[in-house]
């Protein structure tokens, strides 16, 4: 009978400790979930505010910086048309046009159309081409 009395004394405290521990765990888990949701929302907001890449200017040429997507069109960075390509080292120029990688030589021309997206592997020079 003394075992039953001892059990009756500590059993409610054990249940209370288990309940408090479980509740604390849930509170911590929800706090972490809320923090992660806030962080993801902030990242989405910052990503939506990112500005489109800007072309640099070097004399009469534009500079397309490496690994930045440039849009072609009326309200984009480049207008549709023919452009003369150049690079610092005079070597091969790899461009990704609408997801397809094409290699060009220094001094070659490229025709860009409305809605195209262009990304270069390295910094290159691009100049509107006009036949004289």
ABEGO torsion letter per residue (X at the ends): XAAAAAAAAAAAAAAAAAAAAAAAAAAAAAAAAAAAAAAAAAAAAAAAABBBBBBBBBEABBBBBBGBBBBBEAABABBBEBBBBBBAAGBBBBBBBGGBBBBBBBGBBBBBBBGBBBBBABBBBBBBBBBX
